[in-house]
Amino acid sequence: MSSHTVTARPTNACALDAGTDRTEVPIGNNSVPAVVVGAAGPCGLGVVRSLGKANIPIFLVDPNPAEPAMRTRFAQKRIISALSGRTLIDDLLALRTAIGRPSVLFLTNDEAAMTVSEFRRELEGHYRFSLPSHDCLTSLLQKHRFQQLAEAYGFPVPRSANIRSPSDFDKLANLRFPCIVKPTAKSAEYLRQFARAYKVHSREEAEAACSNVLPVAPDLVVQEWIEGDEDDIYFCLQYGAADGHAVCSFTGRKLTIWPRDVGETASCTAAPEAHAIVGPLTEAFFRKLGFNGIGGIEYKKDVCTGAFLMIEPTVGRVDRQEEVATLHGVNIPLVAYCHELGLSIPSAEPPPKPIIWRDLLTHQKATRSAPSKRRAMPRGSRIYDSYWRANDPAPGLYHGFAVLTRLLQKATDRATAPFKWIPVRLRKNGSNLRRLAG
């Protein structure tokens, strides 16, 4: 593969800081490797493809070899035992020994970010990465602490209540419904049993939802609902330097989410019209808290007031839809890689027309439930699927096959459901299928 040199050039769709102490160094096969922790969903795949644009040697690690991202041609794959805890650190140190030199580290989930932060002293010297202080990271990963910090520093957030037990239910009287109920931190155990969040329309519904979730997630946030549709949800993705300034910044807008109201991004695009507001707001908030590294903040625009309100941050890791920034010319993983190694910052090269990043399966579910969403897609946009790419087809093919298999299994289960009573009835009558056939 060829190598190339990255240079800096600002654009009106994002913020890029070239810096003054950068050395232009070719990037290619002989570059410092990157290690991406976590292959689940489109997140890790987006990071790998973003770094793959510069021919960087990449190692993608995950406990599950069946993840579609583990089929990408842009990375070497390694199976590890866990994505968090002491086991993850031991696996990363063993991988460092196998690679033979330090690598730049990228994280794709909160639990991995917390683990790396906790054991950062052991990893320093073996990996290059930027994280804020452990206290800062912990505070931002806990939604009620984020709320408290935003309110203390005067940043716009909807009102909320922190619920840790039924004795806190009286706090709900101060909120205007509808509201969103969600855990302050989403653990793997929580996500196995519950939805990401629940929209409730009364105090009674809020109490019922909290009572159901508290045994598994004993720290909840009930946040006031902001009037607006799914495409009123914006996000600002950044990479911040140690002094607090944003080395690069990208603002996007969600088009569809699934499940509706409370789900993950199903499709999104750039939102340069909002960047002048949410870009500086995000940078100011992160600077105030001493945050550095990869992060972002989700906003919702109140259709009644026009104000942008902070909903929740993503810190210490890339976002699910991080690749939408790369597709619009703002390659945040590559910027982070170059900044960690003292290379010149890559230029931003906006596409000639807007791009829609889309997870086809969840997007179809979202548009089936709200057909008007299909008609509201920006016209003239080029669509990139989160899994399928012509130059990297295996993840998309594998993902499509897995989805088709699940659909066929569901169809088979529905088709055979009416006959499941037959063996029970035959046993009750002292008969069996063989005698019936005879």
Secondary structure, DSSP 8 states (H G I E B T S, - for coil): ---EE------TTEEE---SS-B--EESTTS--EEEE--SHHHHHHHHHHHHTTT--EEEEES-TTSGGGG-TTSEEEE-S-SSHHHHHHHHHHHHHHH-S-EEEEE-SHHHHHHHHHTHHHHBTTEE-----HHHHHHHHSHHHHHHHHHHTT-----EEEESSGGGGGGGGGS-SSEEEEESS--HHHHHHS-S-EEESSHHHHHHHHHHHTTT---EEEEE--SS-GGGEEEEEEEE-TTS-EEEEEEEEEEEEESTTTSEEEEEEE-HHHHHHHHHHHHHHHHHHT--EEEEEEEEE-TTT--EEEEEEEESS--TTTHHHHHTT--HHHHHHHHHHTB--------SS-EEEE-HHHHHHHHHH-THHHHTS-TT-EEEESS--TTSHHHHHHHHHHHHHHHHHHHHHHHHGGGTHHHHHHHHTT--HHHHH-
